[in-house]
Amino acid sequence: MVFEPENLHLYVEFASSDHADWMSIDDFLARVPRDELHKQALERLLEQIARAFLG
């Protein structure tokens, strides 16, 4: 994940050996996971968000 503080944007990167596929955090959270890796990444991010709120 990359956070751009000057624009208040958070991006998620899916990287393979030959290129990177970036999407906004909004798109990442709002779409149906495209594969198992995407599903796992979404689950881990949601766990981190929950921990941040529950402290």
VOBA-852635 format. One record per atom (N, C-alpha, C, O): atom name; y, z, x; residue number from 1; residue in one letter. Coordinates in steps of 0.1 Angstrom, whole numbers. Example, Ala and Ser with C-alpha at 12.3 -4.5 7.8 and 13.67 -1.06 7.14 Angstrom:
<nodes>
NODE/N/-57/78/132/1/A
NODE/CA/-45/78/123/1/A
NODE/C/-33/78/132/1/A
NODE/O/-33/85/142/1/A
NODE/N/-22/71/128/2/S
NODE/CA/-11/71/137/2/S
NODE/C/0/79/129/2/S
NODE/O/11/80/134/2/S
</nodes>
This chain:
<nodes>
NODE/N/-12/0/8/1/M
NODE/CA/0/0/0/1/M
NODE/C/12/0/9/1/M
NODE/O/12/6/20/1/M
NODE/N/23/-6/4/2/V
NODE/CA/35/-7/11/2/V
NODE/C/46/-3/2/2/V
NODE/O/47/-9/-9/2/V
NODE/N/55/6/6/3/F
NODE/CA/66/10/-2/3/F
NODE/C/79/5/4/3/F
NODE/O/81/7/16/3/F
NODE/N/87/-2/-4/4/E
NODE/CA/100/-7/1/4/E
NODE/C/111/2/-5/4/E
NODE/O/115/0/-16/4/E
NODE/N/115/13/2/5/P
NODE/CA/125/22/-4/5/P
NODE/C/138/16/-8/5/P
NODE/O/144/21/-18/5/P
NODE/N/143/6/-1/6/E
NODE/CA/156/1/-5/6/E
NODE/C/155/-7/-18/6/E
NODE/O/165/-8/-25/6/E
NODE/N/143/-12/-21/7/N
NODE/CA/141/-19/-34/7/N
NODE/C/134/-11/-44/7/N
NODE/O/132/-15/-56/7/N
NODE/N/129/1/-40/8/L
NODE/CA/120/10/-48/8/L
NODE/C/108/2/-54/8/L
NODE/O/105/3/-66/8/L
NODE/N/102/-6/-45/9/H
NODE/CA/90/-14/-49/9/H
NODE/C/78/-9/-41/9/H
NODE/O/79/-5/-29/9/H
NODE/N/67/-8/-48/10/L
NODE/CA/54/-5/-42/10/L
NODE/C/45/-16/-44/10/L
NODE/O/43/-21/-55/10/L
NODE/N/39/-21/-33/11/Y
NODE/CA/30/-33/-33/11/Y
NODE/C/16/-29/-28/11/Y
NODE/O/15/-20/-20/11/Y
NODE/N/6/-36/-34/12/V
NODE/CA/-8/-33/-30/12/V
NODE/C/-12/-46/-23/12/V
NODE/O/-9/-57/-28/12/V
NODE/N/-20/-45/-12/13/E
NODE/CA/-25/-57/-5/13/E
NODE/C/-40/-57/-6/13/E
NODE/O/-46/-47/-3/13/E
NODE/N/-45/-69/-9/14/F
NODE/CA/-59/-72/-8/14/F
NODE/C/-60/-81/4/14/F
NODE/O/-55/-92/3/14/F
NODE/N/-67/-76/14/15/A
NODE/CA/-67/-84/27/15/A
NODE/C/-82/-89/29/15/A
NODE/O/-91/-81/28/15/A
NODE/N/-83/-101/33/16/S
NODE/CA/-95/-106/38/16/S
NODE/C/-93/-110/52/16/S
NODE/O/-82/-108/58/16/S
NODE/N/-103/-116/58/17/S
NODE/CA/-102/-120/72/17/S
NODE/C/-91/-131/75/17/S
NODE/O/-86/-132/86/17/S
NODE/N/-88/-139/65/18/D
NODE/CA/-79/-150/67/18/D
NODE/C/-66/-150/60/18/D
NODE/O/-56/-157/64/18/D
NODE/N/-64/-141/50/19/H
NODE/CA/-51/-140/44/19/H
NODE/C/-50/-127/36/19/H
NODE/O/-59/-120/34/19/H
NODE/N/-37/-124/32/20/A
NODE/CA/-35/-112/23/20/A
NODE/C/-30/-117/10/20/A
NODE/O/-23/-127/9/20/A
NODE/N/-34/-110/0/21/D
NODE/CA/-30/-112/-14/21/D
NODE/C/-22/-100/-19/21/D
NODE/O/-28/-90/-22/21/D
NODE/N/-9/-101/-21/22/W
NODE/CA/0/-90/-25/22/W
NODE/C/2/-91/-40/22/W
NODE/O/3/-101/-46/22/W
NODE/N/3/-79/-46/23/M
NODE/CA/8/-78/-60/23/M
NODE/C/16/-65/-61/23/M
NODE/O/14/-56/-54/23/M
NODE/N/24/-65/-72/24/S
NODE/CA/32/-53/-74/24/S
NODE/C/23/-42/-79/24/S
NODE/O/12/-45/-84/24/S
NODE/N/27/-30/-78/25/I
NODE/CA/19/-19/-83/25/I
NODE/C/17/-20/-98/25/I
NODE/O/7/-16/-104/25/I
NODE/N/27/-25/-105/26/D
NODE/CA/26/-27/-120/26/D
NODE/C/15/-36/-123/26/D
NODE/O/7/-34/-132/26/D
NODE/N/14/-48/-116/27/D
NODE/CA/3/-57/-119/27/D
NODE/C/-10/-51/-115/27/D
NODE/O/-20/-53/-122/27/D
NODE/N/-11/-44/-104/28/F
NODE/CA/-23/-38/-99/28/F
NODE/C/-28/-28/-110/28/F
NODE/O/-40/-28/-113/28/F
NODE/N/-20/-20/-116/29/L
NODE/CA/-24/-10/-126/29/L
NODE/C/-27/-16/-139/29/L
NODE/O/-35/-11/-147/29/L
NODE/N/-21/-27/-143/30/A
NODE/CA/-21/-33/-156/30/A
NODE/C/-33/-43/-158/30/A
NODE/O/-36/-46/-169/30/A
NODE/N/-38/-48/-147/31/R
NODE/CA/-49/-58/-149/31/R
NODE/C/-63/-53/-148/31/R
NODE/O/-65/-42/-142/31/R
NODE/N/-72/-60/-154/32/V
NODE/CA/-86/-57/-153/32/V
NODE/C/-91/-59/-139/32/V
NODE/O/-88/-70/-134/32/V
NODE/N/-97/-50/-133/33/P
NODE/CA/-102/-52/-119/33/P
NODE/C/-110/-65/-118/33/P
NODE/O/-119/-67/-126/33/P
NODE/N/-107/-73/-107/34/R
NODE/CA/-114/-86/-106/34/R
NODE/C/-127/-85/-99/34/R
NODE/O/-135/-94/-100/34/R
NODE/N/-130/-74/-92/35/D
NODE/CA/-143/-72/-86/35/D
NODE/C/-145/-57/-83/35/D
NODE/O/-136/-49/-86/35/D
NODE/N/-156/-54/-77/36/E
NODE/CA/-159/-40/-74/36/E
NODE/C/-150/-34/-65/36/E
NODE/O/-146/-22/-67/36/E
NODE/N/-145/-41/-55/37/L
NODE/CA/-136/-35/-45/37/L
NODE/C/-122/-32/-52/37/L
NODE/O/-116/-22/-49/37/L
NODE/N/-118/-41/-60/38/H
NODE/CA/-105/-39/-68/38/H
NODE/C/-107/-26/-77/38/H
NODE/O/-98/-18/-78/38/H
NODE/N/-119/-25/-83/39/K
NODE/CA/-121/-14/-92/39/K
NODE/C/-121/-1/-84/39/K
NODE/O/-115/9/-88/39/K
NODE/N/-127/-1/-72/40/Q
NODE/CA/-127/11/-64/40/Q
NODE/C/-113/15/-59/40/Q
NODE/O/-109/27/-59/40/Q
NODE/N/-105/5/-55/41/A
NODE/CA/-92/7/-51/41/A
NODE/C/-83/13/-62/41/A
NODE/O/-75/22/-60/41/A
NODE/N/-85/8/-74/42/L
NODE/CA/-78/13/-86/42/L
NODE/C/-82/28/-88/42/L
NODE/O/-73/36/-91/42/L
NODE/N/-94/31/-88/43/E
NODE/CA/-99/44/-90/43/E
NODE/C/-93/54/-80/43/E
NODE/O/-89/65/-83/43/E
NODE/N/-93/50/-67/44/R
NODE/CA/-88/59/-56/44/R
NODE/C/-73/61/-58/44/R
NODE/O/-68/72/-56/44/R
NODE/N/-65/50/-62/45/L
NODE/CA/-51/52/-64/45/L
NODE/C/-48/61/-75/45/L
NODE/O/-40/70/-74/45/L
NODE/N/-56/60/-86/46/L
NODE/CA/-54/69/-98/46/L
NODE/C/-57/83/-94/46/L
NODE/O/-51/93/-99/46/L
NODE/N/-67/85/-86/47/E
NODE/CA/-70/99/-81/47/E
NODE/C/-59/105/-73/47/E
NODE/O/-55/116/-75/47/E
NODE/N/-53/96/-64/48/Q
NODE/CA/-42/101/-56/48/Q
NODE/C/-30/104/-65/48/Q
NODE/O/-23/114/-63/48/Q
NODE/N/-27/96/-75/49/I
NODE/CA/-16/99/-84/49/I
NODE/C/-18/112/-92/49/I
NODE/O/-9/120/-93/49/I
NODE/N/-30/114/-97/50/A
NODE/CA/-34/126/-104/50/A
NODE/C/-32/138/-95/50/A
NODE/O/-26/148/-99/50/A
NODE/N/-36/138/-82/51/R
NODE/CA/-35/149/-73/51/R
NODE/C/-20/152/-71/51/R
NODE/O/-16/163/-69/51/R
NODE/N/-12/141/-70/52/A
NODE/CA/2/143/-67/52/A
NODE/C/9/150/-79/52/A
NODE/O/18/159/-77/52/A
NODE/N/5/147/-91/53/F
NODE/CA/11/154/-103/53/F
NODE/C/6/168/-105/53/F
NODE/O/13/177/-109/53/F
NODE/N/-7/170/-101/54/L
NODE/CA/-13/183/-104/54/L
NODE/C/-11/192/-92/54/L
NODE/O/-12/205/-93/54/L
NODE/N/-7/186/-80/55/G
NODE/CA/-3/194/-69/55/G
NODE/C/-13/203/-64/55/G
NODE/O/-11/210/-53/55/G
</nodes>
